[in-house]
């Protein structure tokens, strides 16, 4: 994947990424995923980390979608009364 | 303006403060120690960042007719509009420093141009090069690891053709931003639920 000749955005000095670099980046990613962080095992494979990352992002997307729908329902009631909007604003600041 | 020795030392010191002014970050050629040190990710965790995002989101949602007018659109469509607004405000909050945020902002511009011109031809035009020369339909049996990397590239906006280190860097920032988005929207929902309930009771009591 990294050996493909790409135009201008890729790193010009590095054509192949070393395994060490990959392992290092994957371990950094590992720290972010709560699934893996809470399991307290150091021997998580790169494949597992990537899989959990994808799952985690998908879960986050789904949560945002659900929240968006709920917000959409709630907002239709809020806009009809400007006093509510003022309350929200004062609570947020 | 600056002598060559000074500009060289600026390029070599990867201080996060300077990353705002440095334009060379985009090529990625100036990061010998690793690309992940330039972006300050902890700001997504600060309370102030979340509050700024919440207030901007409320402003944007009040301005959007699709999200605020219940008569013309059903709930799922309005939910979609809220999601897009939330993503755009999030992308703006990233201040254009990351690829995913820029991709979100430009994809909306492209969509708006298409709608105004009534042109569906260019909908799938991408940033990186000619799409005809890189058809993803070629089914190579990639090793499972690379397949997962590809899936990850599809999940993070604007990062399909990124190299592995850059992709991980973008994904890290994107995850932190998404977490903040969820926290902010959850708080906002709670706020609105709490604000709506007493008013409803008042209204039904008075009538």
Interface residues (C-beta under 8 A of the other chain):
Chain A: X1 X2 X6 X7 X8 X9 X10 X11 X12 X13 X17 X21 X22 X24 X25 X26 X28 X29 X32 X33 X46 X47 X50 X51 X53 X54 X56 X57 X58 X60 X61 X63 X64 X65 X67 X68 X69 X70 X71 X72 X73 X74 X75 X76 X77 X78 X79 X81 X83 X84 X85 X87 X88 X89 X91 X92 X93
Chain B: X26 X27 X28 X29 X31 X32 X34 X36 X51 X54 X55 X58 X61 X62 X67 X68 X69 X70 X75 X76 X78 X79 X80 X81 X82 X83 X86 X87 X128 X129 X144 X145 X146 X148 X149 X150 X151 X152 X155 X156 X161 X162 X163 X164 X165 X166 X168 X169 X171 X172 X174 X175 X176 X178 X179 X181 X182 X185 X186 X188 X189 X191 X192 X193 X195 X196 X199 X200
